[in-house]
Amino acid sequence: MKKIIVLAVIILGVFASCKKTTTEELVPAAPKSAAAPEPSGDQCYISKVNNGIVELSFTVNSIQEVNGKLLYNLYEKDKNEGTIVGNFKGDTLIAEYTFMSEGVSSVREVAFLQKDGAFIEGFGDVIESNDKVVFKDRTKLKFDVKNTLSRIDCEK
């Protein structure tokens, strides 16, 4: 009789351990809520650090698309300039930067965090996908204040 009871307990234990358990689904934190920029005229920003210049200018249209220009003229690096097309995701501008450098056209993803009337450029690990260089994981971008572009009056 003891053997039957022990066998029954073991069988019930096996069935109980195979029972599907519910797990709590992890929900990513909601992005910072930031007011989407209103449609606007030209906005221009510049950073001058270590004998280098980064210039960003763009407009935001009625459907929150950003179109503009981006120029990098960094000390002891090849100058490149081109166009950006993107959107705001909360307080962050994510755009495709199409540019020419050394006679070759390239496309890479860029990110700028809007903070206190300026933009801070973001950097992170990248991968190549569909002939473009894109961020591997946008949630892991680093925004360093030494990469801050300050607002300036746009040249006409």
Secondary structure, DSSP 4 states (H G I P E B T S, - for coil): -HHHHHHHHHHHHHHHHHSPPP-PPP-PPPPPP-PPPPPEEEEEEEEEETTEEEEEEEEE-TT-EEEEEEEEE-TTS--EEEEEEEEEETTEEEEEEEEEETTEEEEEEEEEEEETTEEEEEE--EEEETTEEEES-GGG-EEEEEEEEEEEPPP-
